Each structure stands twice: as C-alpha cells, then as structure tokens.
Amino acid sequence: MSSPKRPNIIWFMVDQMRGQATGANGDPNVFTPHLDNMAVCGTNFPGAVSGYPLCCPCRASMLTARYAHNHSVKCHEDRLDPSFETVTDVFNENEYETIYLGKWHLAGMKEAEGRTALSTVPRDERGRFDTWLGYENNNSQWDCYLHGHDGDDEVEHCKLPGYETDCLTDMALERIESRGEDDPPFFMVVSVQPPHWPSLAPAEYRHYQAQQLQLRSNVPKTEEAKARFDLSGYYAQIENIDANVGRIMDSLQNTGQIDDTHVLFFSDHGDQMGSHGRFGKCVPFEESARVPFLIGGGKPMRYDGWQCGNAPSLVNHVDIAPTSLGLCGIATPDWMEGFDYSHRRTGNNLQERLGSEPDSAYLQLIGQRESGYPWRCVVTRDGWKYACVEGGEWLLINLKDDPYEQNNLAFNPAYQGKREEMKSLLRDWIEKTGDSFPVPQ
C-alpha cells in the first residue's frame, strides 16, 4: 500500500501589512471577513513578529529560516546568494511541485539604477522553484510585469492585465483548479506588493472615508490628516487582499483540496501609518514589527481556540519555513534556525511542543543606507519589549499595560532591574544566533 500523499502548502504573502489590521486582531475600521474566518476555523497567531522589519532581509529569512546576519541579505536590496539552502530545496527533495508567483526582491537589483520591475532575475537566482513567474520589485499595482520560467519554458516580460493582487490570485487559481489526483503535492508562494505604498486599490474597495477612521491613540495630532488619507487606501488594499484570500479558499473547497492544503497568510513587516509620528517600517514599534500570521485549510477544523491561548506564540520570520515543513510531516533541517509551530494547527504532540516553545523573539535591523540606524530588540511572551541602539538604550515597554507604547521605561530608575533582565536576554539571543552587537553596559 502506498503511503498517503503529503498535504499542499500555500504561502499568501503580502507586503507592509501590520498585524493589527484585521478584524480578528482588533482593528475597528477594516473589513476582513475571509481572514477572520481563517482565524476562527484555522489558527491565528496575534503575537507574530517580523524579526527584521524590512522587505529584502525578511524575505531571505523566510526562505532560509536563518537570521539576517547568517545569510547574505543583510540590508535593503542585497542579493540572496544562491548557495544558501532554502525551504524550496527541502520541498523539492520531498518530491513537491514548487511554484512562485509575484514579488521576489532578492536579486540585489537597485531601484536607483533603473526600474527593477523591468529587470530580469537570472534563472539561477530564482530560488530553485520548478515554476517562477515574478518580478524583482514594483511599486505600481496597475503596471506590473512578470517574467521567469514555467517548468522548462522561459517566459519573457509580460504585463499583468489588471490589478496586481487580483491577477496573481487568478494565476494561483489556474494552478489549483488544474490539478489532478495523480499530481504531486505542491508548495506555492503567492507574493503580492499591496498593501505597500502607493495606496492604490480598485475603486470598489475605496469606501473608507478618511475623516471617519478611528486612529490608534499613538498618532500625534500633527500626523492625523496624512495618517487618515493613507489608511483609507491602505484599508482598501487590505480588503482586496482579503477578498482574494477568500477566492483561494473557495477554490480549494470547490475542488475538494481544502482538507489537504494548508494556507499560511502573513506579511514581511508592518507600517507605522503615523503612529509615534512615523510612516513606514524599520523600527521595533508594534505597528512596524507586529505582523498577521494565520494558518487556514487543512485538517483539523477546530473552533475551540486552543491554538493561541492567553500567551500568544511569538512566531518570527525564521519560523515560517520550519512550521510549513512541520505541517507536512517533514523534519526541520539542522541548518534552519527557526522553530516549528505546526502543533498549534495540527495538535500533534501538543503538550510536549507547547512546553518547548520559545518564550521570547529576537528582532534586528543591521542598518545601512536608507534603512536607518542599527538596533536589536527582544520581545517576551509575557509582554515585555526591550530595544537598544549601538551602545545606547532605546525602549523598555510593558505591552500588557501599555499596548500603544507611550510610556518608555528604559530610563526610569524604578525599572532598572527589568531593563537589566531584558538586556541579559538580548545578549543570550545575540550569542545563540552568532550575532554581534554592542549592547549598552
């Protein structure tokens, strides 16, 4: 008797969506029914973080399951050296069909040297996917070009016929709906640029009135007008993303593949959107560093909320690949530095695995060019956050009492003991991961 076929994996990866921006995670404005359904009958990880809140290094860490100081993409627009092993290699070795659709941003191409959306990523730098149809980077959602290879056939640059997220989802649906019973399991990545700026979305989703939006309490008055307008488009993009996630889930349901497919939804990092007077990413504040992370589809369908509990798992960018492999019953290779959280979805060895989960997460910005000054950060499951710059204190936050991070305790003498405790934990992470950084004395 042949062994049962392993489940499929789909990564639906978005760019610059902060973790708070779903209904399930408490956003009072945005409408995300499909993601909220995934949170109910799948697994929601509201504690998920981006260990490097910047596109290129984070994406390399997602594929390699290594921290940025241990692979070649240390800063923005660095190149992922093809010699590094990736999760794709593991799926290939286990006879999966591997498919990549959309934004890549790992070929080291510089936007300052010409529009990288029209540049060609060399075949040997496409991550060893069986099919790779993508682009290096593009900030124009209605002017998006793909190139690459479909199996053995090379594909020249071609313009998508509509809005990027819709078109990439169409391509994913074609591949889902054409599969037969004898086809191998697949690992598919759908990587879209929205809700990254510019905040362009199809008109039918632009019904968020800027003046009526409820802002986070840490947005200063001076930034309210810009934050409101930017968020009106940002939420429209997210609602469109949600609709496309729903299309994928419906397709899996209609083709009878839903029980055999795990859909992981996540972002590379968040966006400040005016919080603390900032826009964009690259800082350890919650709006930049906290990301959505959900697992839907697959067995079992559960509704009792055991997956996350009151102490949310701190899923990090290096944990996504090991978790994906774990969902398929594939062991984590020794070279991966992340943790396998698949038990939170499957329930396999649940009590044993719960006891071994990390009680903190390590975040970093190596820093160079436009990304900003270097920093290191540690976040704990009991709600403490500590961050420092080179040789200097920065943040000490009690997130349970201060979720909007408006009371920095780093320089408060009453919290010197907690600061030293968190600093010691940070040093442990630096040593354990082989990083180097001048932590304040």
C-alpha positions, 0 to 999 in steps of 0.5 A: 500500500502506498503511503498517503500523499503529503498535504499542499502548502500555500504561502499568501504573502503580502507586503507592509501589512501590520498585524493589527489590521484585521478584524480578528486582531482588533482593528475597528475600521477594516473589513476582513471577513475571509481572514477572520474566518481563517482565524476562527476555523484555522489558527491565528497567531496575534503575537507574530513578529517580523524579526527584521522589519524590512522587505529584502532581509525578511524575505531571505529569512523566510526562505532560509529560516536563518537570521539576517546576519547568517545569510547574505541579505543583510540590508535593503536590496542585497542579493540572496546568494544562491548557495544558501539552502532554502525551504524550496530545496527541502520541498523539492527533495520531498518530491513537491511541485514548487511554484512562485508567483509575484514579488521576489526582491532578492536579486540585489537589483537597485531601484536607483539604477533603473526600474527593477520591475523591468529587470530580469532575475537570472534563472539561477537566482530564482530560488530553485522553484520548478515554476517562477513567474515574478518580478524583482520589485514594483511599486505600481499595482496597475503596471506590473510585469512578470517574467521567469520560467514555467517548468522548462519554458522561459517566459519573457516580460509580460504585463499583468492585465489588471490589478496586481493582487487580483491577477496573481490570485487568478494565476494561483487559481489556474494552478489549483483548479488544474490539478489532478489526483495523480499530481504531486503535492505542491508548495506555492508562494503567492507574493503580492506588493499591496498593501505597500505604498502607493495606496492604490486599490480598485475603486470598489474597495475605496469606501473608507472615508478618511475623516471617519477612521478611528486612529490608534491613540499613538498618532500625534495630532500633527500626523492625523490628516496624512495618517487618515488619507493613507489608511483609507487606501491602505484599508482598501488594499487590505480588503482586496487582499482579503477578498482574494484570500477568500477566492483561494479558499473557495477554490480549494473547497470547490475542488475538494483540496481544502482538507489537504492544503494548508494556507499560511497568510502573513506579511514581511513587516508592518507600517507605522501609518503615523503612529509615534509620528512615523510612516513606514517600517524599520523600527521595533514599534508594534505597528512596524514589527507586529505582523498577521500570521494565520494558518487556514485549510487543512485538517483539523477544523477546530473552533475551540481556540486552543491554538493561541491561548492567553500567551500568544506564540511569538512566531518570527520570520525564521519560523515560517519555513520550519512550521510549513515543513512541520505541517507536512510531516517533514523534519526541520533541517539542522541548518534552519534556525527557526522553530516549528509551530505546526502543533498549534494547527495540527495538535500533534504532540501538543503538550510536549511542543507547547512546553518547548516553545520559545518564550521570547523573539529576537528582532534586528535591523543591521542598518545601512543606507536608507534603512536607518540606524542599527538596533536589536530588540527582544520581545517576551511572551509575557509582554515585555519589549526591550530595544537598544541602539549601538551602545545606547538604550532605546525602549523598555515597554510593558505591552500588557499595560501599555499596548500603544507604547507611550510610556518608555521605561528604559530610563526610569530608575524604578525599572532598572532591574527589568531593563537589566533582565531584558538586556541579559536576554538580548545578549543570550539571543545575540550569542545563540544566533552568532550575532554581534552587537554592542549592547549598552553596559 
